[in-house]
Amino acid sequence: MRKFFSLLKLQINAQYGLSNALYNLKYDKKSFAKGIGIAVSILVALVYVVGIYSFIMYQLYSGASMINAPQMILTMASICSGLIVLIFGIFYIISTLFLAKDTEYLASLPIPQGSVFMTKFALVLLGEYPFAFFLMLPPVIIYGVGTQKGIVYYILAIFCTLLLPFLPLVVSSLLALLLMNVVSRSKRRDLITIIGSIILMILMVGGQNYLLSRMPENREDFVDALLKSSDAIIEFMGRAFPPAVWVTKALSSGWTESALNLLYLVAATVVAFLVVYMLASFIYQRGATAQLETRSVPGKTRLTYRRSSKVFTIFRNEILIILRTPVYALNSLVAVFMAPMLLLIPVFGGNFSNTSDLQDLFQFLMNNDSQAALMLVSAGFITLLVMINPAISTTFSREGKNIWILKNIPVRPAVQIFGKLLAGYSISFAAALVTVVIIVVLLNMNIIHGLMILILCSLALVPVSAIGLYIDLIRPKLQWNNPQEAIKQNMNAMLAMLVGFLAVSVLAIVAFLITLLTSNIYAIFGILVLILSAVSYLCLLILRETADKAYTKIEA
């Protein structure tokens, strides 16, 4: 156990740069102050996001209280937290457990496979806790204040929140262990890793929604039971993620039922983790070390020479690097698949009647005076979904120690920046395109209106992408131990997401003000296109003008 804690301490230090922060505190006050300033900026932006989330949760609490089910707010928060950890956890687990650079070093230590797995798992778990507390604390406080709970309730809430990410990560670890051991037998490991992870994510989302959308045969009795019992509502919602029911009842029921559900949660967590730990003790090392083996390419390679645009060459090279590195591909391509999947939830659940209901609602809105509002809301919603793209906000950080290559190749910094911007932007644009196509098909939307939404999204993504690239350009994270840290544990990605969210909010306010001047959908569209084009041109101009100075300041 002493070896486990020593290794865990080493992993945490390497992951979060604690030694580097202490060094800066003693010997480099300027760098330390800069880090504190960035942390404060992110904290301020997070307060804004938490405020919006808390407002939404309070409205949900008010509505649930009217049907005598205020604890529904705890169920919703638990389901959101658990499912997001489950879906995205598989990427995090694969990146940390199997694709880290320290795998070879850890394999050489006299430490059992299970202990190495436990330290990696604990590292991932620590990374998930901030997100879990972000989702759980506002609902917990709202419900606790509204129902006048005591100190024991808040202690239990903290304990339940600490346990909540365990089961999703255990399931993700199990799937990752099985996937990577299958991958270890293949010659095209990177490709199978990426495709297999995406397929697993799709199956998990589809399976969860299928469980949630299934209705009993006698629907009238079922609806009557929901209206009579708040517990029936909670249990129905919790089918997508059963631990959410245990958490809700542990925090909202009497002492006996609360203790029983807390016992369910603890027992399920311990048993599931022991099963995965036993499995990892036998097969973890094989799947991890297989990723270090070199792959031979038989036959001769034919060299071809052809002229092409410098911007396009940088763009193509950046795309190939992302696709050939599973850590980068899994984290960057998530937006392309997650945004459309949110719209395909009725189809995944087999509940096709929801699709026709959405079509009827859409046609009703389009036949009234809501055409412009619907277009703007759709464009804003899609932009918010697909702008979460770390491929842009970690562009230069991913270069790491090889940044000197970019500084010395005979290509102007501005050209390199536009090529890299185009690579990251293309991923977001692809996600927006697929999402718009799905909306047009599901809602039977007019193709012209769908094209207008796509144009607005594509223009809005330009300044958002430029902001993300600029943040990473002026302060890239070049010191990292594995690619996972460059893209997943990078504050630039979080800062770019928050600033992008603020930018989209400002654009939404501008769009609302335009609707006050005119209600004509084509006039609103034309004005927004002009504004977004001007803003996009200004952002690109700033990038071009600051490219040379920023490259000079970057230190390898």
N, C-alpha and C positions, 0 to 999 in steps of 0.2 A: 504493500500500500504506500510505503514511503517513496518507492520508485515512481509510482503513479502520480503522486502529488508533485514530486520534483519535475517530472516530465510535463505535467499540466502547467506548472508555473513557468517553465521554459516556453511552452507553446503560447501562453497568454502574453508573455513578454514580447515574443517575436511577432505575434498577431497585432497587438495594439501599440507597439513601440514605446513601452513604458520607460525603458532604459534611455531611449533617445530623448523622451520628454524631460527626464531628470537631468540628462546631460545639458540640454538647452537651458533648463532652469538655472544651472550653475554657471555655464560658460558662454551661452549664447542667448542673452536676454531678449534680443530683437526677434529671433525666431520663435522663442517661447511666447512673447507678447503677440506675435502674428497669429500663432495657433490659438491663443485665447480669444483673440478678436474674431477669428473665423468661427470658433465654437459659439461665441455669443451671438453672432449673426444668424447662425443656424438655429440657435435656441429661440431667437425672436421670431423667425419665420415659422418654427414649429408651434409656437404659442398661437400664431394666427390660424394654423391648420387645426390645432387642438380645439380652438374656440369654435370653428365651424363644425367640427365633429361633435363637440359637446352640445351644440345647439340642436343638431339633428337628433342626437340621442335623447335630449330632453323632450323634443316634440314626440318622439316615439314613446317615451315614458308617459307623457300626458295622454296619448291615444290609447295606450295599453291599460292605463288606470281606469279609463271609462268603461272597459269591458272586464274590470276586476282581474286583470292579469299584468300588474306592473312589473313582475319579475321577468316578463318577456324581454325586457331590455338586457338582462344578464344573459339570457339564452342567445340573443342576436349577437352580442359582443363575443361570447364564447365560440359560437359557430364561425364567425368571421375570422377570429384569431386562429382557431384550430385549422380551418380549411386552407387559409393562406399559408400557414406554416407547412401543412401537409403538401400542398401543390408546389410551392417554391422550395420547400425543404429538400426535395430530391436533387435539385441543381446544387444547392449549398452543400449537401452531404457528399455528392460525387466530387465536387471541386475540392473540398477539404480532405476527404478520406483517401481519394484515389489519384487526384491530379496535382497534388502539392509537390513542391521541389524537395521537401525534406523526407519524402517517402524512403528513398534509398538510405539516408542516414539513420532513420528510425529502424529500418529493417536490420541494420548491422548491430544495433544495441541488444544487450542481453535482457530484453524485456519481452514478456509473452505478447502474442498477437492481440489477445483480449485487452490487455492494459493499454496498448497503443491505440486500439479502437476506442476505448473509453475516454482517453484524453482528447482524441479528435471529436468524439461525440459531445463531450463537455464543452469544447471550444465552440462548436456549432450552436449548442444550447444557449451559451452565454450571449451569442450574437442575436439570438431570437428573442431574448427577454425584453430588450427595449421596445420592440414592436408589440409584444404581447401586453406589456404594461400600458403602452400608448392606447391600445384598443380597449383594455379592460378598466382602467382607472376611472375615466369619466362616467361610464355607466354605473360602476360600483358606487361612486360618490353620489351620483344623482339618485339611485335607488336607496342608498343608505340614509341620505338626508330626507328624502320624501317619505320613507317609512319609519324614520327615527330609530335607526339601528344603533346598537351600542358598540363598544370597543372590540368585543369578541368577533363581531361581524367583519370588521375591517381586518383583523388578524387572519381570520379564515379566508377572506378575499385575497390577501397577499399570498397565503399558502396555496390556494387553488390556482392563482395566476402563475405561480412558480411551477406547478405540476402540469398546467394546461398544454404547454408546447411538447411535453415529453412523448405522449402517445403518437402525435403526428410525426415527430422526428424518428420515433422507433419504426413506424411503418415505412417512412421514407428510407431509413437505413436498411431495412429488410429488402426493399425493392432494389436499392442501390447495390447491395451485396450480391444479390442474385444476378442483376444485370451485368455488373462488372466481371463476374466470374464467367458469364457467357461470352462477354466481349474478349476476355483473355485468351480464348481459343480461336479468335478470328484474326485475320491479317489486316482488315480494315477497321481497327479498333476505334479511331476517332469518329469515323462516320457512323458506326453502329452505336457508339455512346451518345452522340447527338440525337440521332433518329429514335433510339430506344427511350431516351429520357423524355422526348417530346410525346411519344406514344403513351408512355406511362402517365404523363401529366393529363393528356386528353382522356385516357381511360378513367383516371381518378375523378376528374371533373364530371364526366358523363355518368359514372357510377353513383357519385354523391347526389347528383340532380335526379337520377332515376329513382333512387330511394325516397327522395323528398317529394317527387311528383306523383308517386303511386297513391291512388285513392282506393279506399275499401269499396267492395261491390255495392253495399247499401249506403249510398252517399247521404241520404236524408238523415239516417240515424247517426252517421259520422258527424255531420254538421251540427246536429242537435247536441251531440256530446261535447263538441268544441265550445258551443255557446254556454253550456251548463258548467263546465269545469275548466278552470285556468290550467290545471295540470295536463289536461288533454291537449291544450294548445301547445304547451311546452314540449310534451312528448312527441307531438306530431312534427314540430319544427326540429327537434333534436334527432330525428331519424337520419339527417344528413351527417351528424357528428354526435354520437351518443354521449361522450364525456360532457357536452354542453348541458345535458339534462342533469347529470350528477352535480356539476358545478352550481347550476341554478337552484336545485333543491337543497344542496348543502348550505347555501347562503340565504335561502328564503323560507325554509320549512322549520318545523319544530325541532327540539333537541334530538329526539330519537331518529326521525327521518333524516335530519341533517347529518348526524353521525354515521348513519347507514350509507348514505350516498357518498360521504367523504371516504368511507372505507372502500366503496366500489372504485372510486377514483384512484386511491393509493394502491389497492390490490392489482387493478388492471395495469397501472403504470409499472409496478415492480415485476409482475409476471411477464409482460411484453418485453421489458428491457432485458430480463434474464434470458429469454428465448433468443433475442437478437445477439446478446453478448456471447452465448454459447455457440451460436452459428459463426459469429465473427472470429471466435477463438480458433476455428478450423479453416475458414476460407478467406478471411480478410487479407492476409499477407499475399496470397496467390493473386487475387484481383488487383492489389495495389502495385506489386512489383512487376506485373505484366505490362503496366503502362510505361515502364522504363526500358523495356526491350526495344532494340532498334529493329526496323523493318527493312528488309532488302528489297530493292526494286530490280527484278530481272530484266534482261534485254538492254538494248542500247538507247540512249537518249539523243534525240535529234534536235540540234539547236537551230532555231529559226530567228531571223532578224527582220523586223518591220518597223516602220515609223508609226508613231501614235502620239496623241496629245499628252503632254506632261501631266496635266490634271487627271486625265483618264488613266494614265499609268499609275499614279499615286492612288487613285480610287480603286483600281483593280487589285493592287498589292494589299491595300488595307482590307478589302473584302476577303481576299484569300487568307490573310492572317487570322481574321475573325473566324472564318469557317473551318480552318484547319486546327484551331485551338479550341478543344471542347469547352473549357472554362469560359472563354470569350463568347463562343457561339451560343451556349446555353443561356447565359445571362443577357445577351444582346437580342436574341431572337424571341424571347419570351413575349414581348409586346406584339409581335406579328401574329402569335397564336392566341394570346390571352384576350385581346380586344375582340376578335371575331367570336371566340368561344363564349364570351359573356352574352352575346346576342343569340347564340345557338342553343342556349340552355333549354328552351321549350322543346327543341328537336331532340336534344340529348335525352331528355326525360321521357320522350315518347308522347308528350302531351301536345299534339298538333292543334288542338282546339285553341290553345293559347295564341298560336300564330295567326289564326283567322281572327281572333278577338283583337289582336294588335293591328291587323289590316283594317278592320272596321273602325277602330279608334283613329287610326291614321287618316283614313278617308274622310271621317267626320271632321277632323281638324283642318284638313286641306280644303274642305268645302266651305269653311267659315273664314274668319278673319285672322287665322293663326298661321298662315303659310310662312310668313317671314320669321315668326317666333320659332316655329318648328324647325326651319332651316338653320337658324342660329344656334338653337339648343343642340341639335344633332351635330353640327360642326364643332361646337365647343366641347361636347361630351367626347367625341372621337379624338379630338386633339389632346384632351387631358389623358385619355387612355394610352395613346401611342407615344406621347412625349417622354414617358418613362423609359428611356433608352440609354443605358450606361455606355453603349458603344461610342457615343458622342462625347460624353462628359469625362471619359477616361482615355481619350485618344492618345495623348502624349504620355500619360502615366504608364500605359501599357508598353511603351518603348523601354522603360527601365534603364538599365545601364547601356543599352544600345542607342540612346538618344544622340550620341556623338555622330552616329551614321547620318541622321537627318541633318545635323548641323554642317556636315562636310560634303554631302552630295551636291553636284552642280545643278541644283534646282532652287530657285528663289523661295524663301520661306512662304511668301504669299501664295505661290502655286501649290506648295505642299499643303498649306492650310485649306485651300479650297478643295483639293483632292480628298483630304481626310474628312472635311465637312460633307462632301457629296456622298462619301461612303456611309457615314452614320445617318445622314438624312435619308438615304435610299431605303434603309431599314424601316424608319418611321413612316415613310411614304408608302412602302409596301403594306405595312399594317393598316394604314388609313384606307388604301385602295381596297384591300380585301374586306374591311369592315363596311365600307360604303356599298360594295357589291352585295354583301349579305343583307344590308338594310333595304336596298332596292328590291331584292328578291323576296324577302320575308314580308315586307310591308306593301308590296306591289306599288312601289313608288314610281312616279314619273322619272324617266331617265334624265331629263333635263334638270330636275331638282336634285337628283343624285349627283350629277356632274357639278352643279353649283356647290354642293356641300363638299365634294372632293377638292374643288379649286380653293375654297376658303380654308380647308384643313391644310392643304399643301402650302399655301402662302403663310398661314399662321405658324407652321412648323419651321419655317426658315429662321425667324428671329429667335425662337425657342432653341433651335439647334445651335445657332451662332452663339447664344449666351452660354450654353453648356460647353461648347468648344473653347470659348474665350476664358472661362473659369479654369479649365484644365491647362490652358496655354500659359497663363500667368503664374500658376502654382502647381505644376505637375508633381505627382507622387512617384518619384523615380526609385526610391529605396523600398523594395519589397522582396520577400523570400519565395513567393510563389505567385503565379498569375492570378490566383484566387484573390489575393490581397489587392492587386492592382485594380480590379474591377468591382469587387464586392465590399472590401473594407477600405473604400476610398471616399473621404469626406466630400470630394468634388462632385461625386455622383449625387449625394444627398443635397448638397448646396445647389447644384444645377436643377434638380427636381423642384426644390422649393422656390427658387427664383423663377423657374419656368411656370410654376403654378401661379405665382403673383403676376407674371406677364400675361398669362391667359385671362386672369381675373380682370386686369386693366382693359384688355381687348374686349372682354364681355361687357364691361361698363360702357365703353365707347360704342359698341354695337347697340346697347340698350338706348343710349342717347340718340342714336341715329333713328331708331324706330319711333322716337317721339316726334321727329321732324316729318317722317313720311311712313306710310304703311305699304307702299308698293314694293313687292318682293324684289323686283328687278332693279329698282332704284337703290334699295338698301344693299343689294349684292354688288352693284357697281361702285358705290361709295366705299364699301369695305374692301373691295379689291384694290382700289386706288390707295387707301390708307395702308393696307397690309403690304402692298408693293413698295410704297415709300419707306415703311419701317424696315422691311427686308433689305432694301438697297442700302439704307443707312447702316444697318448691322454689318452687312458684308463689307462696306467701305471702312468701317472701324476695324474690322478684322485685318483687312489688307494694309491699313496704315500702321497698325501696331505689330504686324508680323515680325519685321526685322528686329525691332527693339526687344520683343519678347524672346526671340530665339537667342539673342545675345545674352540675355539674363539667365537663360536656362543653363544650369551646371550639371554636367554628367556625373 
